[in-house]
Amino acid sequence: MNKAFIKEPEQTDALHCPKCGSLGSPVSHETLTAQLSPEALRNIADTAYFCAFPRCPVVYFDMFERAITTAEFAKPVYPKDPSAPICSCFGLTADDIEQDVREGVATRCKEVLAKSKTAEAHGTQLSPSGQSCVAEVQRYYMKYRSENS
């Protein structure tokens, strides 16, 4: 068959978790270096992805389907462990957000969101996802508020 009639597969940088099939988000080498022990770092490619599916034990995976699981972390990882801080930089937890909703004020959330814009925020290094916590704090706040109003 003539190649002019064959559709080439679309290239994408997105990969799916080898355990749960969730779409992974790319993490930087800086994030991996900050989060993993030297031994674990040797077991994953420099180009790796974060699996955010809460019930999946995989935290990072690469295109060779190698994975780093929660068992290899010294501390709990959000959203794998709901008691882990949503904001790794400033320690804001789901309980803190829920308390803000119950009190009818967003004091703790607003404080963390303001701090996230300062030089003190190091989401790329401190957050397992390598991302700022702002979107996740807002998402959790709105979800909890709508479920409890």
C-alpha positions, 0 to 999 in steps of 0.5 A: 500500500502506498504510504500516502494513504497510511495515517501516521500515529500522532506523537505525544509526550503523554504516557499512561501509568503501567499499573492503573492506566491513568494519564501521567504528568511529566516531572522534571529531573529536579523533582525526581532528584529532590524526592528520590533516594540515589538508589531509586533515582538509578531505577528510573529514566530522567524523563518520568511521569507522576501518576496522580490516581489516588488508589494506584501505588505508583508515584513515578513511571517512565516510558520503559514501564519502570515504576517507583511506588509509595513503598519506596518513599520515606514520607506519605505522598498526596493523593496516594495518602489522604493524610499527606500534605496537599501543600508540601511547602507549607504543610496544608492538609485536607483536614486544614481545608475541611476546617476552613470550610466548616468555619465558613472562612478560607483563612488557611487556604488563602494564607497558603495560596499567598505564600505560594507566590513567594520565594519560599514556595518550592513546589518543583522540589518539595511536591511529588508531582513537581507542581504548585499546590494552588490548583489542587488546594482550590479543587479540594476546597471547592469539592469539599464545600459543594459536598458539605453545603 
